[in-house]
Amino acid sequence: MFDLEVLSKFRFVSPAKVRFAETDANGHMNHVSVVIYMEQARTDYLTALGLFNPEEMARVGKTFVLARQAVDYKSQAYFNDTVDTYARVSRYGNSSLDVDYVLINRATRAVVAVATSTVVHFDARAQKSIPLPSDLQARVEQLDASFPPISL
């Protein structure tokens, strides 16, 4: 069982319905789909924070790049299940941050996977990391406060 105290810290959610193409020969959601759902949740989260806008990122050359990710698979999900991917920032560095995820099967309330990724604020033109926005933590706290906690 996933630590309920940690679970209560997640607020932002990105839902997805498991498509047939995302299942494998065993009939359950393929492990790669978890990574896709993580990316979508991270993109949705950064967009809600005003940090992800592809047009603006291309114009100014600033973006976020994935440096690390790790996934622990806990249970299965199947075709047509809705999986809620919750995301939260768990660590702030100078130029990087860690995003934690918990994927929950909406119907069964089972934890499908827990994961973490490290993303780096990056200047694509200079090809180097750059500091995170100084107000990022306040923006995250404000956004997270606007959503209810997970209820299992």
Long-range contacts (C-beta under 8 A, 24 or more apart in sequence): 1-111, 2-74, 2-102, 2-111, 2-114, 4-152, 7-102, 7-150, 7-152, 8-149, 8-150, 9-88, 9-149, 10-86, 10-87, 10-88, 10-100, 10-102, 10-149, 10-150, 11-86, 11-88, 11-143, 11-144, 11-145, 11-146, 11-147, 11-148, 11-149, 11-150, 12-41, 12-44, 12-45, 12-48, 12-86, 12-87, 12-88, 12-143, 12-144, 12-147, 13-41, 13-84, 13-85, 13-86, 13-87, 13-147, 13-150, 14-40, 14-41, 14-44, 14-45, 14-84, 14-85, 14-86, 14-87, 15-82, 15-83, 15-84, 15-85, 15-106, 16-40, 16-82, 16-83, 16-85, 17-80, 17-81, 17-82, 17-83, 18-77, 18-78, 18-79, 18-80, 18-81, 18-82, 18-83, 19-79, 20-79, 22-79, 23-78, 23-79, 27-78, 27-79, 28-76, 28-77, 28-78, 29-76, 29-77, 29-78, 29-79, 29-81, 29-83, 29-112, 31-71, 31-73, 34-71, 34-73, 34-103, 34-112, 34-113, 34-115, 35-69, 35-71, 37-83, 37-85, 37-103, 38-69, 38-71, 38-85, 38-87, 38-101, 38-103, 38-115, 38-117, 40-85, 41-85, 41-86, 41-87, 41-101, 42-87, 42-99, 42-101, 42-117, 42-119, 44-87, 45-87, 45-99, 45-143, 48-143, 49-136, 49-139, 49-140, 49-143, 50-139, 51-133, 51-136, 57-124, 61-123, 61-124, 61-125, 61-126, 62-121, 62-122, 62-123, 62-124, 62-130, 63-121, 63-122, 63-124, 64-119, 64-120, 64-121, 64-122, 65-119, 65-120, 65-122, 66-117, 66-118, 66-119, 67-96, 67-118, 67-119, 67-120, 68-116, 68-117, 68-118, 69-115, 69-116, 69-117, 69-118, 70-115, 70-116, 70-117, 71-113, 71-114, 71-115, 72-113, 72-114, 72-115, 73-112, 73-113, 74-110, 74-111, 74-112, 74-113, 74-114, 75-105, 75-108, 75-110, 75-111, 75-112, 76-112, 77-103, 77-105, 77-112, 81-105, 81-106, 81-107, 82-106, 82-107, 83-112, 86-150, 88-144, 89-137, 89-140, 90-116, 92-132, 92-136, 92-137, 93-132, 94-131, 94-132, 95-120, 95-121, 95-122, 95-129, 95-130, 95-131, 95-132, 96-120, 96-121, 96-129, 96-132, 97-132, 97-136, 102-150, 104-150, 104-152, 109-152
